[in-house]
Every structure is written in C-alpha cells, then in structure tokens.
Amino acid sequence: MQLYSAGALPANARVQRTFDMIVHSEVVSLGKPRQLTESSTDAVRQRFIAKAPAEANAILGVQLATNVILYDIGSGGEVHLTFAGNPAYIEAT
C-alpha cells in the first residue's frame, strides 16, 4: 500500500478510482520513561491502512494529527494519533 501526503501524485501515476475517506484514531501510552517507539507508531499506521478497501492500492492526502497528554512529573503520559486519508486505486502510466 502506497501512502501519499503530498498534494500531487508522481507524474507517472493516474487515479483510476477513489473510495470514501478513512480515519483511524488511537491512544498510545508513553509509559516510563516517556518514549514513543517506531514500532508502536508503525502498528497504528498498519491498523489505519487495514481500514482501506481491499481494491485500494494507495491512500491519498494522508494526514496525521497528534495530541500529547503528560501526567504528573515522572508518571508518563499518552499520545493521541489520528490518521486520515482517501483510499484509491492508482495505476502507473
């Protein structure tokens, strides 16, 4: 699955079909020490991609919004991650 966040596709790509927008929000604990690992954000991104229809081979206009909530000093926190985008079927020209 290809993810595109830019306003334009590569010159050799043509959109054949688009699908309804998908949105996936999830809370990731920062724990102790406060850290957000690549594997935890990758897992959230994979669950976002899984919401796309099986016919889609790309998601266009991908946006990521984050919100960090820190608890009392030393007790960790959480990050709210929200991915949004439009699944599409694209072909190389």
Jmol script that loads the backbone (N, CA, C; Angstrom):
load data "model"
ATOM      1  N   MET A   1       0.845  -1.176   0.000  1.00  0.00           N
ATOM      2  CA  MET A   1       0.000   0.000   0.000  1.00  0.00           C
ATOM      3  C   MET A   1       0.892   1.240   0.000  1.00  0.00           C
ATOM      4  N   GLN A   2       0.649   2.133  -0.935  1.00  0.00           N
ATOM      5  CA  GLN A   2       1.389   3.386  -1.035  1.00  0.00           C
ATOM      6  C   GLN A   2       0.621   4.461  -0.259  1.00  0.00           C
ATOM      7  N   LEU A   3       1.340   5.297   0.485  1.00  0.00           N
ATOM      8  CA  LEU A   3       0.736   6.423   1.198  1.00  0.00           C
ATOM      9  C   LEU A   3       1.276   7.710   0.590  1.00  0.00           C
ATOM     10  N   TYR A   4       0.375   8.630   0.245  1.00  0.00           N
ATOM     11  CA  TYR A   4       0.769   9.911  -0.342  1.00  0.00           C
ATOM     12  C   TYR A   4       0.203  11.045   0.503  1.00  0.00           C
ATOM     13  N   SER A   5       1.081  11.905   0.996  1.00  0.00           N
ATOM     14  CA  SER A   5       0.621  13.066   1.760  1.00  0.00           C
ATOM     15  C   SER A   5       0.729  14.344   0.954  1.00  0.00           C
ATOM     16  N   ALA A   6       1.446  14.317  -0.155  1.00  0.00           N
ATOM     17  CA  ALA A   6       1.629  15.500  -0.996  1.00  0.00           C
ATOM     18  C   ALA A   6       0.348  15.819  -1.755  1.00  0.00           C
ATOM     19  N   GLY A   7       0.259  17.058  -2.208  1.00  0.00           N
ATOM     20  CA  GLY A   7      -0.924  17.486  -2.953  1.00  0.00           C
ATOM     21  C   GLY A   7      -1.005  16.919  -4.357  1.00  0.00           C
ATOM     22  N   ALA A   8       0.098  16.412  -4.891  1.00  0.00           N
ATOM     23  CA  ALA A   8       0.116  15.876  -6.248  1.00  0.00           C
ATOM     24  C   ALA A   8       0.780  14.505  -6.262  1.00  0.00           C
ATOM     25  N   LEU A   9       0.282  13.642  -7.129  1.00  0.00           N
ATOM     26  CA  LEU A   9       0.876  12.320  -7.312  1.00  0.00           C
ATOM     27  C   LEU A   9       2.098  12.433  -8.210  1.00  0.00           C
ATOM     28  N   PRO A  10       2.954  11.422  -8.197  1.00  0.00           N
ATOM     29  CA  PRO A  10       4.065  11.408  -9.151  1.00  0.00           C
ATOM     30  C   PRO A  10       3.525  11.480 -10.580  1.00  0.00           C
ATOM     31  N   ALA A  11       4.316  11.994 -11.497  1.00  0.00           N
ATOM     32  CA  ALA A  11       3.881  12.195 -12.882  1.00  0.00           C
ATOM     33  C   ALA A  11       3.441  10.899 -13.562  1.00  0.00           C
ATOM     34  N   ASN A  12       3.974   9.768 -13.132  1.00  0.00           N
ATOM     35  CA  ASN A  12       3.642   8.500 -13.795  1.00  0.00           C
ATOM     36  C   ASN A  12       2.478   7.768 -13.135  1.00  0.00           C
ATOM     37  N   ALA A  13       1.716   8.428 -12.255  1.00  0.00           N
ATOM     38  CA  ALA A  13       0.590   7.778 -11.573  1.00  0.00           C
ATOM     39  C   ALA A  13      -0.728   8.418 -11.981  1.00  0.00           C
ATOM     40  N   ARG A  14      -1.725   7.582 -12.190  1.00  0.00           N
ATOM     41  CA  ARG A  14      -3.064   8.066 -12.557  1.00  0.00           C
ATOM     42  C   ARG A  14      -4.095   7.404 -11.643  1.00  0.00           C
ATOM     43  N   VAL A  15      -4.971   8.222 -11.062  1.00  0.00           N
ATOM     44  CA  VAL A  15      -6.029   7.712 -10.188  1.00  0.00           C
ATOM     45  C   VAL A  15      -7.124   7.099 -11.048  1.00  0.00           C
ATOM     46  N   GLN A  16      -7.444   5.833 -10.795  1.00  0.00           N
ATOM     47  CA  GLN A  16      -8.499   5.136 -11.523  1.00  0.00           C
ATOM     48  C   GLN A  16      -9.815   5.132 -10.745  1.00  0.00           C
ATOM     49  N   ARG A  17      -9.708   5.080  -9.411  1.00  0.00           N
ATOM     50  CA  ARG A  17     -10.919   5.020  -8.578  1.00  0.00           C
ATOM     51  C   ARG A  17     -10.577   5.512  -7.180  1.00  0.00           C
ATOM     52  N   THR A  18     -11.500   6.243  -6.570  1.00  0.00           N
ATOM     53  CA  THR A  18     -11.319   6.662  -5.182  1.00  0.00           C
ATOM     54  C   THR A  18     -12.443   6.074  -4.330  1.00  0.00           C
ATOM     55  N   PHE A  19     -12.186   5.981  -3.046  1.00  0.00           N
ATOM     56  CA  PHE A  19     -13.138   5.432  -2.090  1.00  0.00           C
ATOM     57  C   PHE A  19     -13.383   6.460  -0.986  1.00  0.00           C
ATOM     58  N   ASP A  20     -14.341   6.198  -0.119  1.00  0.00           N
ATOM     59  CA  ASP A  20     -14.638   7.105   0.984  1.00  0.00           C
ATOM     60  C   ASP A  20     -13.452   7.243   1.920  1.00  0.00           C
ATOM     61  N   MET A  21     -13.313   8.438   2.477  1.00  0.00           N
ATOM     62  CA  MET A  21     -12.225   8.729   3.416  1.00  0.00           C
ATOM     63  C   MET A  21     -12.257   7.762   4.595  1.00  0.00           C
ATOM     64  N   ILE A  22     -11.069   7.404   5.066  1.00  0.00           N
ATOM     65  CA  ILE A  22     -10.953   6.595   6.272  1.00  0.00           C
ATOM     66  C   ILE A  22     -10.215   7.402   7.333  1.00  0.00           C
ATOM     67  N   VAL A  23     -10.590   7.162   8.589  1.00  0.00           N
ATOM     68  CA  VAL A  23      -9.964   7.828   9.730  1.00  0.00           C
ATOM     69  C   VAL A  23      -9.708   6.775  10.790  1.00  0.00           C
ATOM     70  N   HIS A  24      -8.538   6.835  11.389  1.00  0.00           N
ATOM     71  CA  HIS A  24      -8.218   5.917  12.486  1.00  0.00           C
ATOM     72  C   HIS A  24      -7.546   6.706  13.602  1.00  0.00           C
ATOM     73  N   SER A  25      -8.135   6.649  14.798  1.00  0.00           N
ATOM     74  CA  SER A  25      -7.574   7.311  15.978  1.00  0.00           C
ATOM     75  C   SER A  25      -7.233   6.259  17.019  1.00  0.00           C
ATOM     76  N   GLU A  26      -6.139   6.507  17.716  1.00  0.00           N
ATOM     77  CA  GLU A  26      -5.695   5.557  18.731  1.00  0.00           C
ATOM     78  C   GLU A  26      -4.845   6.279  19.764  1.00  0.00           C
ATOM     79  N   VAL A  27      -4.897   5.785  20.987  1.00  0.00           N
ATOM     80  CA  VAL A  27      -4.087   6.337  22.071  1.00  0.00           C
ATOM     81  C   VAL A  27      -2.925   5.382  22.317  1.00  0.00           C
ATOM     82  N   VAL A  28      -1.705   5.940  22.352  1.00  0.00           N
ATOM     83  CA  VAL A  28      -0.506   5.159  22.624  1.00  0.00           C
ATOM     84  C   VAL A  28       0.080   5.657  23.940  1.00  0.00           C
ATOM     85  N   SER A  29       0.266   4.765  24.879  1.00  0.00           N
ATOM     86  CA  SER A  29       0.829   5.132  26.181  1.00  0.00           C
ATOM     87  C   SER A  29       2.311   5.440  26.054  1.00  0.00           C
ATOM     88  N   LEU A  30       2.737   6.496  26.736  1.00  0.00           N
ATOM     89  CA  LEU A  30       4.162   6.819  26.760  1.00  0.00           C
ATOM     90  C   LEU A  30       4.880   6.048  27.846  1.00  0.00           C
ATOM     91  N   GLY A  31       4.168   5.708  28.898  1.00  0.00           N
ATOM     92  CA  GLY A  31       4.762   4.912  29.973  1.00  0.00           C
ATOM     93  C   GLY A  31       5.958   5.578  30.615  1.00  0.00           C
ATOM     94  N   LYS A  32       6.789   4.772  31.250  1.00  0.00           N
ATOM     95  CA  LYS A  32       8.010   5.240  31.911  1.00  0.00           C
ATOM     96  C   LYS A  32       9.186   4.511  31.311  1.00  0.00           C
ATOM     97  N   PRO A  33      10.226   5.100  30.875  1.00  0.00           N
ATOM     98  CA  PRO A  33      10.348   6.536  30.654  1.00  0.00           C
ATOM     99  C   PRO A  33       9.482   6.955  29.481  1.00  0.00           C
ATOM    100  N   ARG A  34       9.251   8.239  29.360  1.00  0.00           N
ATOM    101  CA  ARG A  34       8.392   8.732  28.271  1.00  0.00           C
ATOM    102  C   ARG A  34       9.062   8.469  26.937  1.00  0.00           C
ATOM    103  N   GLN A  35       8.457   7.584  26.164  1.00  0.00           N
ATOM    104  CA  GLN A  35       9.000   7.301  24.837  1.00  0.00           C
ATOM    105  C   GLN A  35       7.901   6.791  23.928  1.00  0.00           C
ATOM    106  N   LEU A  36       8.013   7.139  22.693  1.00  0.00           N
ATOM    107  CA  LEU A  36       7.111   6.668  21.654  1.00  0.00           C
ATOM    108  C   LEU A  36       7.995   5.952  20.648  1.00  0.00           C
ATOM    109  N   THR A  37       7.836   4.645  20.550  1.00  0.00           N
ATOM    110  CA  THR A  37       8.728   3.868  19.698  1.00  0.00           C
ATOM    111  C   THR A  37       8.216   3.813  18.262  1.00  0.00           C
ATOM    112  N   GLU A  38       9.117   3.569  17.351  1.00  0.00           N
ATOM    113  CA  GLU A  38       8.745   3.441  15.950  1.00  0.00           C
ATOM    114  C   GLU A  38       7.798   2.265  15.754  1.00  0.00           C
ATOM    115  N   SER A  39       7.990   1.188  16.498  1.00  0.00           N
ATOM    116  CA  SER A  39       7.122   0.018  16.335  1.00  0.00           C
ATOM    117  C   SER A  39       5.696   0.315  16.785  1.00  0.00           C
ATOM    118  N   SER A  40       5.519   1.145  17.822  1.00  0.00           N
ATOM    119  CA  SER A  40       4.164   1.458  18.265  1.00  0.00           C
ATOM    120  C   SER A  40       3.456   2.361  17.261  1.00  0.00           C
ATOM    121  N   THR A  41       4.151   3.330  16.664  1.00  0.00           N
ATOM    122  CA  THR A  41       3.511   4.180  15.658  1.00  0.00           C
ATOM    123  C   THR A  41       3.284   3.415  14.360  1.00  0.00           C
ATOM    124  N   ASP A  42       4.191   2.487  14.026  1.00  0.00           N
ATOM    125  CA  ASP A  42       4.005   1.672  12.833  1.00  0.00           C
ATOM    126  C   ASP A  42       2.772   0.785  12.973  1.00  0.00           C
ATOM    127  N   ALA A  43       2.532   0.249  14.164  1.00  0.00           N
ATOM    128  CA  ALA A  43       1.357  -0.592  14.392  1.00  0.00           C
ATOM    129  C   ALA A  43       0.071   0.213  14.191  1.00  0.00           C
ATOM    130  N   VAL A  44       0.055   1.453  14.660  1.00  0.00           N
ATOM    131  CA  VAL A  44      -1.125   2.307  14.464  1.00  0.00           C
ATOM    132  C   VAL A  44      -1.310   2.587  12.974  1.00  0.00           C
ATOM    133  N   ARG A  45      -0.230   2.890  12.263  1.00  0.00           N
ATOM    134  CA  ARG A  45      -0.309   3.147  10.828  1.00  0.00           C
ATOM    135  C   ARG A  45      -0.824   1.913  10.082  1.00  0.00           C
ATOM    136  N   GLN A  46      -0.398   0.727  10.475  1.00  0.00           N
ATOM    137  CA  GLN A  46      -0.861  -0.503   9.826  1.00  0.00           C
ATOM    138  C   GLN A  46      -2.361  -0.730  10.057  1.00  0.00           C
ATOM    139  N   ARG A  47      -2.857  -0.392  11.255  1.00  0.00           N
ATOM    140  CA  ARG A  47      -4.296  -0.526  11.519  1.00  0.00           C
ATOM    141  C   ARG A  47      -5.085   0.498  10.699  1.00  0.00           C
ATOM    142  N   PHE A  48      -4.509   1.682  10.462  1.00  0.00           N
ATOM    143  CA  PHE A  48      -5.135   2.675   9.579  1.00  0.00           C
ATOM    144  C   PHE A  48      -5.221   2.119   8.158  1.00  0.00           C
ATOM    145  N   ILE A  49      -4.128   1.593   7.656  1.00  0.00           N
ATOM    146  CA  ILE A  49      -4.090   1.038   6.299  1.00  0.00           C
ATOM    147  C   ILE A  49      -5.092  -0.105   6.156  1.00  0.00           C
ATOM    148  N   ALA A  50      -5.260  -0.910   7.201  1.00  0.00           N
ATOM    149  CA  ALA A  50      -6.173  -2.057   7.154  1.00  0.00           C
ATOM    150  C   ALA A  50      -7.630  -1.637   6.966  1.00  0.00           C
ATOM    151  N   LYS A  51      -7.954  -0.379   7.243  1.00  0.00           N
ATOM    152  CA  LYS A  51      -9.331   0.104   7.061  1.00  0.00           C
ATOM    153  C   LYS A  51      -9.667   0.398   5.603  1.00  0.00           C
ATOM    154  N   ALA A  52      -8.662   0.450   4.751  1.00  0.00           N
ATOM    155  CA  ALA A  52      -8.895   0.735   3.326  1.00  0.00           C
ATOM    156  C   ALA A  52      -9.548  -0.479   2.658  1.00  0.00           C
ATOM    157  N   PRO A  53     -10.388  -0.234   1.650  1.00  0.00           N
ATOM    158  CA  PRO A  53     -10.980  -1.351   0.910  1.00  0.00           C
ATOM    159  C   PRO A  53      -9.894  -2.211   0.269  1.00  0.00           C
ATOM    160  N   ALA A  54     -10.193  -3.469   0.085  1.00  0.00           N
ATOM    161  CA  ALA A  54      -9.225  -4.404  -0.489  1.00  0.00           C
ATOM    162  C   ALA A  54      -8.793  -3.991  -1.897  1.00  0.00           C
ATOM    163  N   GLU A  55      -9.656  -3.296  -2.642  1.00  0.00           N
ATOM    164  CA  GLU A  55      -9.348  -2.894  -4.008  1.00  0.00           C
ATOM    165  C   GLU A  55      -8.347  -1.738  -4.066  1.00  0.00           C
ATOM    166  N   ALA A  56      -8.177  -1.013  -2.969  1.00  0.00           N
ATOM    167  CA  ALA A  56      -7.291   0.149  -2.948  1.00  0.00           C
ATOM    168  C   ALA A  56      -5.829  -0.296  -2.880  1.00  0.00           C
ATOM    169  N   ASN A  57      -4.975   0.427  -3.603  1.00  0.00           N
ATOM    170  CA  ASN A  57      -3.542   0.150  -3.524  1.00  0.00           C
ATOM    171  C   ASN A  57      -2.759   1.381  -3.060  1.00  0.00           C
ATOM    172  N   ALA A  58      -3.503   2.433  -2.682  1.00  0.00           N
ATOM    173  CA  ALA A  58      -2.878   3.663  -2.195  1.00  0.00           C
ATOM    174  C   ALA A  58      -3.859   4.408  -1.304  1.00  0.00           C
ATOM    175  N   ILE A  59      -3.316   5.284  -0.485  1.00  0.00           N
ATOM    176  CA  ILE A  59      -4.146   6.210   0.286  1.00  0.00           C
ATOM    177  C   ILE A  59      -3.608   7.600  -0.008  1.00  0.00           C
ATOM    178  N   LEU A  60      -4.498   8.465  -0.470  1.00  0.00           N
ATOM    179  CA  LEU A  60      -4.119   9.809  -0.907  1.00  0.00           C
ATOM    180  C   LEU A  60      -4.423  10.843   0.177  1.00  0.00           C
ATOM    181  N   GLY A  61      -3.644  11.910   0.186  1.00  0.00           N
ATOM    182  CA  GLY A  61      -3.883  13.017   1.111  1.00  0.00           C
ATOM    183  C   GLY A  61      -3.763  12.622   2.567  1.00  0.00           C
ATOM    184  N   VAL A  62      -2.850  11.726   2.869  1.00  0.00           N
ATOM    185  CA  VAL A  62      -2.710  11.229   4.248  1.00  0.00           C
ATOM    186  C   VAL A  62      -2.286  12.367   5.165  1.00  0.00           C
ATOM    187  N   GLN A  63      -3.006  12.491   6.268  1.00  0.00           N
ATOM    188  CA  GLN A  63      -2.687  13.480   7.291  1.00  0.00           C
ATOM    189  C   GLN A  63      -2.583  12.780   8.626  1.00  0.00           C
ATOM    190  N   LEU A  64      -1.690  13.270   9.458  1.00  0.00           N
ATOM    191  CA  LEU A  64      -1.501  12.738  10.804  1.00  0.00           C
ATOM    192  C   LEU A  64      -1.646  13.884  11.788  1.00  0.00           C
ATOM    193  N   ALA A  65      -2.519  13.707  12.766  1.00  0.00           N
ATOM    194  CA  ALA A  65      -2.673  14.688  13.842  1.00  0.00           C
ATOM    195  C   ALA A  65      -2.250  14.013  15.143  1.00  0.00           C
ATOM    196  N   THR A  66      -1.555  14.766  15.979  1.00  0.00           N
ATOM    197  CA  THR A  66      -1.114  14.228  17.267  1.00  0.00           C
ATOM    198  C   THR A  66      -1.522  15.161  18.390  1.00  0.00           C
ATOM    199  N   ASN A  67      -1.712  14.576  19.550  1.00  0.00           N
ATOM    200  CA  ASN A  67      -2.011  15.325  20.757  1.00  0.00           C
ATOM    201  C   ASN A  67      -1.326  14.591  21.903  1.00  0.00           C
ATOM    202  N   VAL A  68      -0.474  15.284  22.640  1.00  0.00           N
ATOM    203  CA  VAL A  68       0.276  14.664  23.730  1.00  0.00           C
ATOM    204  C   VAL A  68      -0.311  15.117  25.060  1.00  0.00           C
ATOM    205  N   ILE A  69      -0.545  14.152  25.928  1.00  0.00           N
ATOM    206  CA  ILE A  69      -1.024  14.439  27.280  1.00  0.00           C
ATOM    207  C   ILE A  69      -0.005  13.856  28.245  1.00  0.00           C
ATOM    208  N   LEU A  70       0.592  14.726  29.057  1.00  0.00           N
ATOM    209  CA  LEU A  70       1.564  14.285  30.057  1.00  0.00           C
ATOM    210  C   LEU A  70       0.907  14.313  31.425  1.00  0.00           C
ATOM    211  N   TYR A  71       1.128  13.269  32.189  1.00  0.00           N
ATOM    212  CA  TYR A  71       0.602  13.185  33.543  1.00  0.00           C
ATOM    213  C   TYR A  71       1.572  13.885  34.491  1.00  0.00           C
ATOM    214  N   ASP A  72       1.356  13.717  35.760  1.00  0.00           N
ATOM    215  CA  ASP A  72       2.267  14.300  36.746  1.00  0.00           C
ATOM    216  C   ASP A  72       3.703  13.920  36.410  1.00  0.00           C
ATOM    217  N   ILE A  73       4.627  14.747  36.814  1.00  0.00           N
ATOM    218  CA  ILE A  73       6.041  14.519  36.531  1.00  0.00           C
ATOM    219  C   ILE A  73       6.446  13.105  36.944  1.00  0.00           C
ATOM    220  N   GLY A  74       7.040  12.378  36.000  1.00  0.00           N
ATOM    221  CA  GLY A  74       7.530  11.041  36.272  1.00  0.00           C
ATOM    222  C   GLY A  74       6.522   9.923  36.111  1.00  0.00           C
ATOM    223  N   SER A  75       5.265  10.257  35.798  1.00  0.00           N
ATOM    224  CA  SER A  75       4.273   9.182  35.701  1.00  0.00           C
ATOM    225  C   SER A  75       3.816   8.903  34.272  1.00  0.00           C
ATOM    226  N   GLY A  76       4.571   9.366  33.283  1.00  0.00           N
ATOM    227  CA  GLY A  76       4.264   9.018  31.901  1.00  0.00           C
ATOM    228  C   GLY A  76       3.230   9.923  31.267  1.00  0.00           C
ATOM    229  N   GLY A  77       2.531   9.377  30.300  1.00  0.00           N
ATOM    230  CA  GLY A  77       1.532  10.127  29.562  1.00  0.00           C
ATOM    231  C   GLY A  77       1.037   9.308  28.396  1.00  0.00           C
ATOM    232  N   GLU A  78       0.423   9.999  27.428  1.00  0.00           N
ATOM    233  CA  GLU A  78      -0.096   9.303  26.260  1.00  0.00           C
ATOM    234  C   GLU A  78      -0.085  10.230  25.049  1.00  0.00           C
ATOM    235  N   VAL A  79      -0.071   9.608  23.896  1.00  0.00           N
ATOM    236  CA  VAL A  79      -0.131  10.337  22.640  1.00  0.00           C
ATOM    237  C   VAL A  79      -1.371   9.863  21.897  1.00  0.00           C
ATOM    238  N   HIS A  80      -2.182  10.813  21.452  1.00  0.00           N
ATOM    239  CA  HIS A  80      -3.345  10.501  20.628  1.00  0.00           C
ATOM    240  C   HIS A  80      -2.912  10.686  19.177  1.00  0.00           C
ATOM    241  N   LEU A  81      -3.001   9.628  18.384  1.00  0.00           N
ATOM    242  CA  LEU A  81      -2.620   9.662  16.969  1.00  0.00           C
ATOM    243  C   LEU A  81      -3.881   9.498  16.129  1.00  0.00           C
ATOM    244  N   THR A  82      -4.056  10.357  15.137  1.00  0.00           N
ATOM    245  CA  THR A  82      -5.186  10.241  14.220  1.00  0.00           C
ATOM    246  C   THR A  82      -4.665  10.329  12.792  1.00  0.00           C
ATOM    247  N   PHE A  83      -4.893   9.270  12.027  1.00  0.00           N
ATOM    248  CA  PHE A  83      -4.557   9.233  10.604  1.00  0.00           C
ATOM    249  C   PHE A  83      -5.844   9.406   9.801  1.00  0.00           C
ATOM    250  N   ALA A  84      -5.766  10.133   8.686  1.00  0.00           N
ATOM    251  CA  ALA A  84      -6.909  10.287   7.786  1.00  0.00           C
ATOM    252  C   ALA A  84      -6.400  10.321   6.353  1.00  0.00           C
ATOM    253  N   GLY A  85      -7.224   9.831   5.428  1.00  0.00           N
ATOM    254  CA  GLY A  85      -6.862   9.861   4.013  1.00  0.00           C
ATOM    255  C   GLY A  85      -7.923   9.189   3.158  1.00  0.00           C
ATOM    256  N   ASN A  86      -7.784   9.335   1.846  1.00  0.00           N
ATOM    257  CA  ASN A  86      -8.726   8.737   0.906  1.00  0.00           C
ATOM    258  C   ASN A  86      -8.091   7.557   0.187  1.00  0.00           C
ATOM    259  N   PRO A  87      -8.618   6.355   0.410  1.00  0.00           N
ATOM    260  CA  PRO A  87      -8.122   5.190  -0.336  1.00  0.00           C
ATOM    261  C   PRO A  87      -8.397   5.377  -1.832  1.00  0.00           C
ATOM    262  N   ALA A  88      -7.516   4.836  -2.638  1.00  0.00           N
ATOM    263  CA  ALA A  88      -7.674   4.949  -4.096  1.00  0.00           C
ATOM    264  C   ALA A  88      -7.003   3.761  -4.777  1.00  0.00           C
ATOM    265  N   TYR A  89      -7.406   3.555  -6.001  1.00  0.00           N
ATOM    266  CA  TYR A  89      -6.706   2.605  -6.859  1.00  0.00           C
ATOM    267  C   TYR A  89      -5.992   3.443  -7.902  1.00  0.00           C
ATOM    268  N   ILE A  90      -4.653   3.338  -7.940  1.00  0.00           N
ATOM    269  CA  ILE A  90      -3.883   4.102  -8.915  1.00  0.00           C
ATOM    270  C   ILE A  90      -3.107   3.146  -9.804  1.00  0.00           C
ATOM    271  N   GLU A  91      -2.847   3.593 -11.034  1.00  0.00           N
ATOM    272  CA  GLU A  91      -2.058   2.819 -11.982  1.00  0.00           C
ATOM    273  C   GLU A  91      -0.911   3.672 -12.494  1.00  0.00           C
ATOM    274  N   ALA A  92       0.192   3.022 -12.767  1.00  0.00           N
ATOM    275  CA  ALA A  92       1.330   3.709 -13.381  1.00  0.00           C
ATOM    276  C   ALA A  92       1.051   3.880 -14.861  1.00  0.00           C
ATOM    277  N   THR A  93       1.429   5.044 -15.385  1.00  0.00           N
ATOM    278  CA  THR A  93       1.179   5.308 -16.819  1.00  0.00           C
ATOM    279  C   THR A  93       2.448   5.092 -17.624  1.00  0.00           C
TER     280      THR A  93
END
end "model"
wireframe off; spacefill off
backbone 0.3
color backbone group
